[in-house]
Amino acid sequence: MVYKTFRVLCVGRVLMLSLSLLFFFYLLFRTDLYAPLFITALLIVYQVYGLIHYVDKTNRDLARFFNSIRYSDFSQSFKEKNVSRSFKLLQDAFTDVTEAFRKARAEKEEHYRYLQTIVQHVAIGLIAFTPDGNVELINNAAKRLLNLPRLKNIQLLRSKSDDLVDALQRLRPRESALVKVEDDDELLQLSLYATGFKLRGRQFSLVSLQNIQSELEEKEIEAWQKLIRVLTHEIMNSITPISSLASTINDLLGDLPCSDHSGSDEERENLIDIKQAVGTIQNRSRGLLHFVDAYRNLTLIPIPELQMISVRELFSRIERLMDSNIKEKAIAFTSVIEPADLELTADTELIEQVLINLLLNALQAVESIPCPVIELRSQHDSRGRIQIQIIDNGPGISKENLEKIFIPFFSTKEGGSGIGLSLSRQIMRQHGGAISVHSIPGKSTVFTLRF
């Protein structure tokens, strides 16, 4: 309708101009009327100017309209006063089109912000990068996981782990990988999964990162608990009747006086040997029953009764409990709490048990050290979590043993049961936290509890 009206008006202006020209030539060649001729000439000039201005105005509006579409500048206004009906219709059409584009642009931006919000708040870390390693997107979960405020290129991750960077560069779409990363004395088991996409002709790799260390520990603990339950059940079923029979036989043999026996000396000696053998069986059976009963504690940890506790009060109780042992061995013991009013949510009795286990291990570790030092420290870690550290200057733990010390039955101490650290890890898991160890052989060992 707009362009039809515009065409009609253009044709009308051309017809009026043509009639004016015919009248001008008629006056010029057929009459001697100079005044009307001069007026007609002025009218023709005015009509030519009006036609050119009319067409140019439409061109200017069209150019302005297309530029606003090209540069997404929808602030342009096509409303003008004192214009002809055709221009008004054209301006209304321009306004309607720009408004439609503006709404489409606003909806697109809303969708973009919506997707950005989802990406930034999803619990799984996401990194999108180009083949040369430039990072185009990294969400908050990935920043927290890698403990980075920002990341421009994945090569900057080499300060944390070369294996992680190599895995990110090596992964192809639909491939996955597991990478171990040690960050701030904390072991991360990162599960990586990659996919690829193209955007504006550029190739991107999108990799998801998830720390599955806690899930692996939980499955490992469940497997050990199932194994321990089966072993203790079978051992108890086998040892209990043996212990009972040995006790019965020992009681029966005890009623027979060896010195008054009418048999030969050899028979009396055999009877004494039998009584000693049965006694040994009975004693070892009881020992095995106590041993198995101790390991059953690994599967019978009570559910924590969580409450807010002051770290300072917690440390004070631990120091009072361990005071005699510390003074007896002349150990330089210090405790540091930053800030002084630090509080955490935990079961007091269970956490005290963990700290006592770790401090007893530290006391044994520094026995042969000329100047033994133990430090109990609590503060926020680099991720803002509350942590408690037990630090000693003992001989340390070898690298091959570091990955085994939390396994039930494994112990680096002579005569150790291998229960304490495994029990401590389970208690920390029930608190939603973790326990880790960092050791430099010949220098120090640091056990860290993270809540």
C-alpha positions as CSV (number, residue, x, y, z in Angstrom):
1,M,0.0,0.0,0.0
2,V,2.8,2.4,0.9
3,Y,4.7,1.8,-2.3
4,K,1.5,1.9,-4.4
5,T,0.7,5.4,-3.0
6,F,4.2,6.5,-3.5
7,R,4.1,5.4,-7.2
8,V,0.7,7.2,-7.7
9,L,2.0,10.4,-6.2
10,C,5.2,10.2,-8.3
11,V,3.2,9.7,-11.5
12,G,0.9,12.6,-10.5
13,R,3.9,14.9,-10.0
14,V,5.4,13.9,-13.4
15,L,2.0,14.5,-15.1
16,M,1.7,17.9,-13.5
17,L,5.3,18.7,-14.6
18,S,4.5,17.5,-18.2
19,L,1.4,19.7,-18.4
20,S,3.4,22.6,-17.1
21,L,6.0,22.1,-19.8
22,L,3.4,21.8,-22.5
23,F,1.8,25.0,-21.3
24,F,5.2,26.7,-21.2
25,F,6.0,25.8,-24.8
26,Y,2.5,26.8,-25.9
27,L,3.0,30.2,-24.4
28,L,6.5,30.4,-25.8
29,F,5.6,29.6,-29.4
30,R,2.0,30.7,-29.8
31,T,1.6,33.8,-27.7
32,D,3.4,37.0,-26.7
33,L,2.4,36.7,-23.0
34,Y,5.7,37.1,-21.2
35,A,4.4,37.4,-17.7
36,P,2.5,34.1,-17.7
37,L,5.5,32.5,-19.5
38,F,7.8,33.7,-16.7
39,I,5.4,32.4,-14.0
40,T,5.1,29.1,-15.7
41,A,8.9,28.7,-15.9
42,L,9.2,29.4,-12.2
43,L,6.4,26.8,-11.6
44,I,8.3,24.2,-13.7
45,V,11.5,24.8,-11.7
46,Y,9.6,24.5,-8.4
47,Q,7.9,21.2,-9.6
48,V,11.3,19.8,-10.7
49,Y,12.8,20.7,-7.3
50,G,9.8,19.3,-5.5
51,L,10.0,16.0,-7.4
52,I,13.7,15.6,-6.8
53,H,13.3,16.4,-3.1
54,Y,10.3,14.0,-2.8
55,V,12.3,11.1,-4.3
56,D,15.5,11.9,-2.4
57,K,13.7,12.1,0.9
58,T,12.4,8.5,0.3
59,N,15.9,7.4,-0.6
60,R,17.3,9.1,2.6
61,D,14.7,7.4,4.7
62,L,15.4,4.0,3.0
63,A,19.1,4.4,3.5
64,R,18.6,5.4,7.2
65,F,16.3,2.4,7.6
66,F,18.6,-0.1,6.1
67,N,21.6,1.2,8.1
68,S,19.6,0.9,11.3
69,I,18.9,-2.7,10.4
70,R,22.6,-3.4,9.4
71,Y,24.1,-1.9,12.6
72,S,21.2,-3.1,14.9
73,D,20.6,0.6,15.8
74,F,16.9,0.5,16.6
75,S,16.9,3.9,18.3
76,Q,16.2,5.6,14.9
77,S,12.8,7.4,14.7
78,F,10.9,7.7,11.4
79,K,8.1,9.8,12.8
80,E,7.9,13.3,11.2
81,K,5.2,15.9,11.2
82,N,3.7,17.7,8.3
83,V,4.3,15.0,5.7
84,S,2.1,13.7,3.0
85,R,-0.1,10.6,3.6
86,S,2.2,8.4,1.5
87,F,5.2,9.4,3.5
88,K,3.3,8.9,6.7
89,L,2.4,5.3,5.6
90,L,6.0,4.7,4.6
91,Q,7.3,6.0,8.0
92,D,4.7,3.9,9.8
93,A,6.0,0.8,7.9
94,F,9.6,1.7,8.8
95,T,8.6,2.1,12.4
96,D,6.8,-1.2,12.5
97,V,9.7,-3.1,10.9
98,T,12.3,-1.6,13.3
99,E,10.1,-2.3,16.2
100,A,9.8,-6.0,15.1
101,F,13.6,-6.2,14.7
102,R,14.0,-4.5,18.2
103,K,11.7,-7.1,19.8
104,A,13.5,-9.9,18.0
105,R,16.9,-8.5,19.2
106,A,15.6,-8.2,22.8
107,E,14.3,-11.7,22.8
108,K,17.6,-13.0,21.4
109,E,19.5,-11.1,24.1
110,E,17.1,-12.5,26.8
111,H,17.8,-16.0,25.5
112,Y,21.5,-15.3,25.5
113,R,21.4,-14.0,29.1
114,Y,19.2,-17.0,30.1
115,L,21.8,-19.5,28.6
116,Q,24.6,-17.5,30.2
117,T,22.9,-17.8,33.6
118,I,22.5,-21.5,33.2
119,V,26.1,-22.0,32.1
120,Q,27.4,-19.9,34.9
121,H,25.3,-21.6,37.6
122,V,25.6,-25.2,36.4
123,A,27.5,-27.4,38.9
124,I,29.8,-28.9,36.3
125,G,32.8,-27.0,35.1
126,L,32.8,-25.9,31.4
127,I,35.6,-24.6,29.3
128,A,35.3,-23.6,25.6
129,F,38.5,-22.8,23.7
130,T,39.8,-22.5,20.2
131,P,42.5,-24.9,18.6
132,D,45.2,-22.4,19.6
133,G,44.1,-22.6,23.3
134,N,42.4,-19.2,23.7
135,V,39.5,-19.6,26.1
136,E,36.2,-18.1,25.0
137,L,34.1,-19.3,27.9
138,I,34.8,-20.6,31.4
139,N,32.0,-20.9,33.9
140,N,32.0,-20.3,37.7
141,A,32.1,-24.0,38.5
142,A,35.3,-24.4,36.4
143,K,36.9,-21.3,38.1
144,R,36.1,-22.7,41.5
145,L,37.4,-26.2,40.6
146,L,40.6,-24.9,39.2
147,N,40.9,-22.1,41.8
148,L,41.3,-19.4,39.2
149,P,39.6,-16.0,38.9
150,R,40.0,-16.0,35.1
151,L,41.6,-17.9,32.3
152,K,42.7,-16.6,28.9
153,N,44.6,-19.6,27.5
154,I,44.6,-23.2,28.6
155,Q,48.4,-23.2,28.5
156,L,48.3,-21.1,31.8
157,L,47.0,-24.3,33.5
158,R,50.5,-25.8,33.2
159,S,51.3,-24.1,36.5
160,K,48.8,-26.5,38.1
161,S,49.2,-29.7,35.9
162,D,50.9,-30.5,32.7
163,D,48.8,-33.6,32.4
164,L,45.6,-31.5,32.5
165,V,46.7,-29.3,29.6
166,D,47.9,-32.2,27.6
167,A,44.5,-34.0,28.1
168,L,42.6,-30.8,27.1
169,Q,44.6,-30.5,23.9
170,R,44.5,-34.2,23.1
171,L,40.7,-34.8,23.6
172,R,38.6,-35.1,20.5
173,P,34.8,-34.8,20.4
174,R,33.0,-37.6,22.4
175,E,36.3,-38.6,24.1
176,S,36.8,-38.7,27.9
177,A,39.7,-38.8,30.2
178,L,40.6,-39.0,33.9
179,V,43.3,-36.6,35.2
180,K,44.9,-36.3,38.7
181,V,45.6,-32.7,39.8
182,E,47.2,-31.8,43.1
183,D,46.2,-28.2,44.0
184,D,46.9,-26.6,47.4
185,D,47.8,-30.0,48.9
186,E,44.4,-31.3,47.8
187,L,44.1,-34.2,45.3
188,L,41.5,-33.7,42.5
189,Q,40.4,-36.5,40.3
190,L,39.1,-34.7,37.2
191,S,36.7,-36.4,34.8
192,L,36.9,-34.7,31.4
193,Y,34.5,-35.1,28.5
194,A,34.9,-33.2,25.2
195,T,32.6,-32.1,22.4
196,G,33.1,-29.8,19.4
197,F,31.1,-27.1,17.6
198,K,31.5,-24.3,15.0
199,L,30.4,-20.7,15.6
200,R,30.8,-18.0,12.9
201,G,33.1,-20.3,11.0
202,R,35.4,-20.9,13.9
203,Q,36.1,-24.3,15.5
204,F,35.6,-24.6,19.3
205,S,36.2,-27.4,21.8
206,L,33.8,-27.6,24.8
207,V,35.2,-29.7,27.7
208,S,33.3,-30.5,30.9
209,L,35.3,-30.9,34.1
210,Q,34.0,-32.7,37.2
211,N,35.9,-33.6,40.4
212,I,34.9,-37.2,41.1
213,Q,37.4,-37.6,44.0
214,S,34.7,-37.7,46.6
215,E,32.6,-40.2,44.6
216,L,35.7,-42.4,44.2
217,E,36.5,-42.3,47.9
218,E,32.8,-43.0,48.7
219,K,32.7,-46.0,46.4
220,E,36.1,-47.2,47.8
221,I,34.8,-46.8,51.4
222,E,31.7,-48.7,50.5
223,A,33.7,-51.5,48.9
224,W,36.0,-51.8,52.0
225,Q,33.0,-51.8,54.3
226,K,31.3,-54.6,52.4
227,L,34.6,-56.6,52.4
228,I,35.1,-56.0,56.1
229,R,31.5,-57.0,56.9
230,V,31.9,-60.2,54.9
231,L,35.4,-61.0,56.4
232,T,34.3,-60.3,60.0
233,H,31.1,-62.3,59.6
234,E,33.0,-65.3,58.2
235,I,35.9,-65.0,60.7
236,M,33.5,-64.6,63.7
237,N,31.5,-67.6,62.5
238,S,34.6,-69.7,62.3
239,I,36.5,-68.5,65.3
240,T,33.6,-68.4,67.8
241,P,33.0,-72.2,67.9
242,I,36.8,-72.8,68.0
243,S,37.2,-70.5,70.9
244,S,34.2,-72.1,72.7
245,L,35.5,-75.6,72.1
246,A,39.0,-74.7,73.2
247,S,37.6,-73.2,76.4
248,T,35.5,-76.3,77.1
249,I,38.5,-78.7,76.4
250,N,40.7,-76.6,78.6
251,D,38.2,-76.7,81.4
252,L,37.9,-80.5,81.1
253,L,41.7,-80.9,81.0
254,G,42.0,-78.6,84.0
255,D,40.1,-81.1,86.1
256,L,42.8,-83.8,85.5
257,P,45.8,-83.4,87.9
258,C,48.9,-84.1,85.8
259,S,51.0,-85.0,88.9
260,D,48.7,-87.7,90.2
261,H,48.0,-89.3,86.8
262,S,48.6,-93.1,87.0
263,G,49.9,-93.3,83.4
264,S,53.5,-93.2,82.3
265,D,55.7,-90.1,82.2
266,E,55.3,-89.8,78.5
267,E,51.5,-89.7,78.9
268,R,51.7,-87.0,81.5
269,E,54.0,-85.0,79.3
270,N,51.6,-85.4,76.4
271,L,48.7,-84.3,78.6
272,I,50.7,-81.1,79.6
273,D,51.5,-80.4,75.9
274,I,47.8,-80.8,75.1
275,K,46.7,-78.5,77.8
276,Q,49.2,-75.9,76.7
277,A,48.2,-76.3,73.0
278,V,44.5,-75.9,73.9
279,G,45.3,-72.9,76.0
280,T,47.2,-71.3,73.1
281,I,44.3,-72.0,70.8
282,Q,42.0,-70.4,73.3
283,N,44.1,-67.3,73.8
284,R,44.7,-66.8,70.0
285,S,41.0,-67.3,69.3
286,R,40.2,-64.6,71.9
287,G,42.8,-62.4,70.3
288,L,41.4,-62.9,66.9
289,L,37.9,-62.1,68.2
290,H,39.1,-58.8,69.7
291,F,41.0,-58.1,66.4
292,V,37.9,-58.7,64.3
293,D,35.7,-56.7,66.7
294,A,38.1,-53.7,66.4
295,Y,37.7,-53.7,62.6
296,R,34.0,-53.9,62.8
297,N,34.1,-50.3,64.1
298,L,34.9,-49.3,60.6
299,T,31.4,-50.2,59.6
300,L,29.7,-48.9,62.7
301,I,30.4,-45.2,62.7
302,P,27.5,-43.3,64.2
303,I,25.7,-40.6,62.2
304,P,27.2,-37.2,63.1
305,E,25.2,-34.9,65.3
306,L,26.2,-31.6,63.7
307,Q,26.3,-28.3,65.6
308,M,28.2,-25.1,65.5
309,I,31.4,-25.4,67.5
310,S,34.2,-22.9,68.3
311,V,37.6,-24.0,66.9
312,R,39.3,-22.4,69.8
313,E,37.3,-24.5,72.3
314,L,37.9,-27.6,70.2
315,F,41.7,-27.0,70.2
316,S,41.6,-26.3,74.0
317,R,40.0,-29.6,74.7
318,I,42.5,-31.5,72.5
319,E,45.4,-29.7,74.1
320,R,44.2,-30.7,77.6
321,L,43.8,-34.3,76.5
322,M,47.2,-34.5,74.9
323,D,49.1,-32.3,77.4
324,S,50.7,-35.0,79.4
325,N,52.0,-36.8,76.2
326,I,53.3,-33.6,74.8
327,K,55.2,-32.6,78.0
328,E,56.5,-36.1,78.5
329,K,58.2,-36.1,75.1
330,A,59.3,-32.4,75.3
331,I,57.6,-31.5,72.1
332,A,57.3,-27.8,71.0
333,F,53.6,-27.6,70.5
334,T,51.7,-24.6,69.1
335,S,48.2,-23.9,67.9
336,V,47.1,-21.2,65.5
337,I,43.6,-20.1,64.6
338,E,42.9,-17.4,62.0
339,P,40.6,-15.7,62.6
340,A,40.4,-16.2,66.4
341,D,36.6,-16.6,66.4
342,L,36.5,-19.3,63.7
343,E,33.6,-21.7,63.9
344,L,32.7,-24.8,62.0
345,T,29.7,-27.2,61.8
346,A,30.6,-30.7,63.1
347,D,30.1,-33.5,65.6
348,T,32.4,-32.5,68.5
349,E,33.1,-36.1,69.7
350,L,33.8,-37.5,66.2
351,I,36.1,-34.6,65.2
352,E,37.9,-34.9,68.5
353,Q,38.5,-38.6,67.8
354,V,40.0,-37.7,64.4
355,L,42.3,-35.1,65.8
356,I,43.5,-37.4,68.6
357,N,44.3,-40.1,66.1
358,L,46.3,-37.7,64.0
359,L,48.1,-36.1,66.9
360,L,49.0,-39.6,68.3
361,N,50.4,-40.4,64.8
362,A,52.4,-37.1,64.9
363,L,53.7,-37.9,68.4
364,Q,55.0,-41.2,67.2
365,A,56.5,-39.7,64.1
366,V,58.6,-37.2,66.0
367,E,59.9,-39.6,68.7
368,S,63.3,-39.8,67.1
369,I,63.6,-36.2,66.1
370,P,66.1,-34.1,68.1
371,C,63.9,-31.0,68.2
372,P,60.3,-32.3,67.7
373,V,57.7,-29.8,66.7
374,I,53.9,-30.2,66.2
375,E,51.6,-27.5,65.1
376,L,47.8,-27.5,65.1
377,R,46.5,-24.8,62.7
378,S,43.0,-23.7,61.5
379,Q,42.1,-21.2,58.8
380,H,40.2,-20.8,55.5
381,D,41.8,-22.3,52.5
382,S,42.1,-20.7,49.1
383,R,38.5,-21.8,48.2
384,G,37.1,-20.3,51.4
385,R,36.5,-23.6,53.2
386,I,37.5,-24.1,56.8
387,Q,40.4,-26.4,57.3
388,I,42.4,-27.9,60.2
389,Q,46.0,-28.9,59.8
390,I,48.2,-31.1,61.9
391,I,51.9,-30.4,61.0
392,D,54.9,-32.3,62.3
393,N,58.6,-32.2,61.5
394,G,59.0,-36.0,61.5
395,P,60.7,-38.2,58.9
396,G,57.7,-37.9,56.6
397,I,55.9,-40.5,54.4
398,S,57.4,-42.0,51.3
399,K,55.6,-41.2,48.0
400,E,54.6,-44.9,47.4
401,N,52.9,-45.0,50.8
402,L,51.0,-41.7,50.5
403,E,48.3,-43.3,48.3
404,K,47.9,-46.3,50.7
405,I,47.8,-44.8,54.2
406,F,44.0,-44.4,54.1
407,I,43.4,-48.0,53.1
408,P,42.1,-50.2,55.9
409,F,44.7,-52.7,57.3
410,F,47.6,-50.7,55.9
411,S,50.0,-49.2,58.3
412,T,53.6,-47.8,58.1
413,K,54.1,-48.3,61.9
414,E,55.3,-51.6,63.3
415,G,52.4,-53.3,65.0
416,G,49.9,-50.7,63.6
417,S,46.4,-51.9,62.9
418,G,45.7,-49.6,59.9
419,I,42.4,-48.5,61.4
420,G,42.9,-44.9,62.6
421,L,43.4,-43.1,59.3
422,S,40.7,-45.1,57.5
423,L,38.3,-44.4,60.3
424,S,39.2,-40.7,60.2
425,R,38.5,-40.5,56.5
426,Q,35.1,-42.1,56.9
427,I,34.3,-39.6,59.7
428,M,35.3,-36.7,57.5
429,R,33.2,-38.1,54.6
430,Q,30.2,-38.3,56.9
431,H,30.7,-34.6,57.6
432,G,30.7,-33.8,53.9
433,G,34.4,-33.0,54.1
434,A,37.7,-34.6,53.2
435,I,41.1,-35.5,54.7
436,S,44.3,-35.3,52.7
437,V,48.0,-35.6,53.4
438,H,51.1,-33.8,52.0
439,S,54.6,-35.0,53.0
440,I,58.1,-34.1,52.3
441,P,60.3,-37.1,53.3
442,G,62.9,-36.0,55.9
443,K,61.2,-32.7,56.5
444,S,57.5,-32.6,57.4
445,T,54.1,-34.1,57.1
446,V,50.8,-32.2,56.9
447,F,47.4,-33.8,57.4
448,T,44.6,-31.5,56.3
449,L,40.9,-31.7,57.3
450,R,38.6,-29.7,55.0
451,F,35.0,-29.0,56.0
